[in-house]
């Protein structure tokens, strides 16, 4: 689960950078990358939730 959290952190960093580039500079390509990253982050967060619930019920 540590690897998953690390992946989420890295993806969110890339998302934030691209989202800011779109907002501040009007960079359309960065907006596309930010939207793609948001979908990937959503999938990873769902996986985290699943693993977290599994770990909580095992104790």
N, C-alpha and C positions, 0 to 999 in steps of 0.2 A: 504494500500500500504506500510505502515511502516513495517508490518510483513514480507512482501515479500522482502523488501530491507534487512532486518535483516537476513532472510534465505539465501539470495544471499551472504551476507558477510560471514556468517558461512560456507557455502559450499565452497566459494572461499578459505577461510583459510585452510580447510581440503584438498582441491585440491592442494594448494601451498605446504603444508607439505608433502603430498604423492609424488608430482612431484619432490620435492627436494630429498626425500629419494631414488627415482628411479635414479635420475641423479647422486647424490653424492655417494650413497652406492650400486647402481646396484640392488636395491630391486625390483624384478619383481612383487610381490604382490602389492606393493605400486603403481607401474605403472598401474596395473589393476584398483585399487581404484581411481587413478587420472583420468583415462579415463572415468570411470563411473561418477565421479563427474562432469567432463566437460560436459557430456550429460545432467545431471540434471541442471547444471548452465545455459546451453543454453536454456532449456525449461523455466526456471524461468525468464531469460532475455527477452524472447519473451513475456511472460505474463506481465512483467513490462512494456515493450514497448506498449502493448495493453492498459493497464490501464493508462499509462501516456498520451497516445493520447486521450483516452476518457476524462480524466480530463482536458486536454488542450482545447478540443472542447466544453466543458460545460461552460467555462467562457466567 
